Amino acid sequence: SPKPLAVVLPSDLAFDLPAALRKGLGDFSGVRLVVPRAAGRWSLLGTPAHLPASQAALVLRQVAEGQAARTGGTPGWLIAVYIIAALVGLPTLLSLIGSLLSAFM
């Protein structure tokens, strides 16, 4: 029988696994996904870009297609590129606007 590629658990169960499930997942080498779900007095912080179920479905599709599981988010290097582009581009744009305005006055 084929081995499962991924397991999806709600957060309230994932962080308090029953002994039988903990034993079964001990040797599991596939992708482990935790979908946020409020439990009791615990609240979840942060707002994901997509619904957690949609993110889980996307990752499961990626795994089923043999791709690496990507959970989303913007890489840090890309944020740095955006900041550098803004720091270089804004003064250049202001300089061009100033030159155009001085040419017409």
C-alpha positions in Angstrom: 0.0 0.0 0.0 1.3 3.5 -0.8 2.5 5.6 2.1 0.8 8.9 2.7 2.7 12.0 1.6 1.2 14.5 4.0 -0.9 14.7 7.2 -3.1 17.7 8.1 -4.0 18.4 11.8 -6.0 21.2 13.4 -3.8 23.3 15.7 -5.6 22.3 18.9 -4.9 18.6 18.2 -1.4 19.1 16.8 0.0 20.7 19.9 -1.6 18.2 22.3 -1.3 14.9 20.4 -2.9 11.8 21.9 -0.3 9.1 22.6 -1.5 6.8 19.8 -1.3 9.6 17.2 2.1 10.7 18.5 3.4 7.2 18.1 2.1 6.9 14.6 3.5 10.3 13.6 6.9 9.6 15.2 8.4 8.0 12.1 6.3 9.9 9.5 8.6 11.5 7.0 6.0 13.3 4.9 4.8 16.9 5.0 3.0 17.9 8.3 0.5 20.7 8.0 -1.1 22.4 10.9 -4.3 24.3 10.2 -5.2 27.0 12.8 -8.4 26.5 14.8 -9.3 28.3 17.9 -9.7 26.0 20.9 -11.2 26.9 24.3 -9.6 30.0 25.7 -6.8 30.0 23.2 -6.9 32.6 20.4 -4.9 32.6 17.2 -2.9 35.7 16.3 -2.2 37.0 12.9 -4.2 37.0 9.8 -3.0 34.7 7.0 -3.0 36.0 3.5 -5.3 33.2 2.4 -7.8 31.1 4.3 -5.9 28.3 6.2 -8.0 25.6 4.4 -7.0 27.1 1.1 -3.4 27.2 2.0 -3.5 23.6 3.2 -5.2 22.6 -0.1 -2.5 24.4 -2.1 0.3 22.7 -0.2 -1.4 19.3 -0.5 -1.7 19.8 -4.3 2.0 20.7 -4.5 3.0 17.6 -2.6 0.7 15.4 -4.7 2.4 16.8 -7.8 5.8 16.0 -6.5 6.8 19.7 -5.9 8.3 21.1 -2.7 5.8 22.3 -0.2 5.7 26.1 -0.1 3.5 27.6 2.5 3.6 31.1 1.1 4.8 34.4 2.4 7.2 36.9 0.9 10.9 36.0 1.2 13.1 38.5 3.2 15.4 39.1 0.3 12.5 40.3 -1.9 11.4 42.8 0.8 15.0 44.1 1.0 15.0 44.6 -2.8 11.7 46.5 -2.6 13.1 48.8 0.1 16.3 49.4 -1.8 14.4 50.1 -5.0 12.2 52.6 -3.1 15.3 54.3 -1.6 17.0 54.7 -4.9 13.9 55.3 -7.1 12.1 57.9 -5.0 15.0 60.5 -5.0 15.5 59.9 -8.8 11.8 60.4 -9.5 11.7 63.6 -7.4 14.8 64.8 -9.2 13.2 64.3 -12.6 10.0 66.0 -11.5 12.1 69.0 -10.2 14.0 69.2 -13.5 10.8 69.2 -15.5 9.2 71.8 -13.3 12.3 74.1 -13.6 12.3 73.7 -17.4 8.8 75.0 -17.6 9.2 77.9 -15.2 
